[in-house]
Amino acid sequence: MEKTYRTLTYGNMPLKLDSGSSWIFPKGVEVKAKVDLETGQVTFFVDAKDLELLRSVDK
């Protein structure tokens, strides 16, 4: 059985991939984690909607 969790960094901020700079707040997409509750294996991933955002930035 797998369960999806949000990832957090210092100060309970979400872990993000940097997708460019912004004037005040850095742009980015949240990294989430799938955990296999039987084996403990963790897989990090980006939601499909955020993946589209990353693809558009690289163009």
Order of alpha helices (4+ residues) and beta strands (2+ residues): beta-beta-beta-beta-beta-alpha
